[in-house]
């Protein structure tokens, strides 16, 4: 589960990009230690700029609150079979995200959170209680579309029809359509 954070400051106001990395990583590690959240993670720098630098910090969650497996279900899996577990993962991941975004702007939510938000939106919109996950696609990568957030499409089968939920990296549902 990758949480993309905007942590770097413009070099015109102080340190160059690469000179900020150690301080950013140390402050994020200290934040997690002080919070006492049971999180295993790694931190890395990435550059999502196209044509101009736009460095970000990728906070990769290995496990949080005992949940280790963060994988969007395999295709053709019923959502109801795993919705409780996904809701717990979402709840705990959102606690971590709230902590990380106290002092940093979120560029994009993890795909796993976008998945559960798309499930919730679909089931609410079409007033159904289950769907079958079909596939996932990246429409625009994290370095593009509306403030770098990206755009994802999640496909489901529900009520004997196929549906697509399009959601941006900030978790805003852009489109629910029958395909």
PEFENWO-V492429 format. One record per pair of residues at least 12 apart in sequence whose ideal C-beta (glycine too) atoms are under 6 Angstrom apart, sorted by the first residue. I is the first residue (numbers start at 0). J is the second residue. D is the distance in whole Angstrom. If there is no record, write none. Layout:
[[I	J	D] [I	J	D]]
This chain:
[[0	60	4] [0	69	4] [0	109	4] [0	111	5] [1	57	5] [1	59	5] [1	109	6] [2	58	4] [2	109	6] [3	55	5] [3	57	6] [3	106	4] [3	107	4] [3	141	6] [4	56	5] [4	103	4] [5	55	6] [5	104	4] [5	106	5] [6	23	5] [6	56	4] [6	103	5] [7	19	6] [7	54	5] [16	54	5] [20	44	5] [23	56	6] [24	42	5] [27	42	6] [34	98	6] [37	64	6] [38	63	5] [39	61	4] [39	62	5] [40	60	5] [41	59	5] [42	58	6] [43	57	5] [45	57	5] [47	141	6] [47	142	4] [47	147	6] [49	142	6] [55	106	6] [63	91	5] [63	95	6] [64	91	4] [66	88	5] [69	111	5] [71	114	5] [71	135	6] [72	132	5] [74	133	6] [74	134	5] [76	132	5] [77	131	5] [78	118	5] [78	129	6] [78	130	5] [79	129	4] [85	115	5] [89	112	6] [89	115	5] [92	112	6] [106	147	5] [107	141	5] [107	148	5] [107	149	6] [107	168	3] [108	170	5] [113	151	5] [113	166	5] [116	170	5] [117	153	4] [117	164	4] [117	166	5] [120	164	6] [120	172	5] [121	155	6] [121	162	6] [121	164	5] [121	175	6] [124	175	5] [127	157	5] [127	158	6] [130	155	4] [130	157	4] [131	156	4] [132	155	6] [133	154	4] [133	155	6] [133	156	6] [134	154	5] [135	153	5] [136	152	5] [138	150	4] [138	152	5] [145	167	6] [148	167	5] [148	168	3] [148	169	5] [149	168	4] [150	167	5] [151	166	6] [152	165	5] [160	177	5] [161	178	5] [162	177	6] [163	176	5] [163	178	5]]
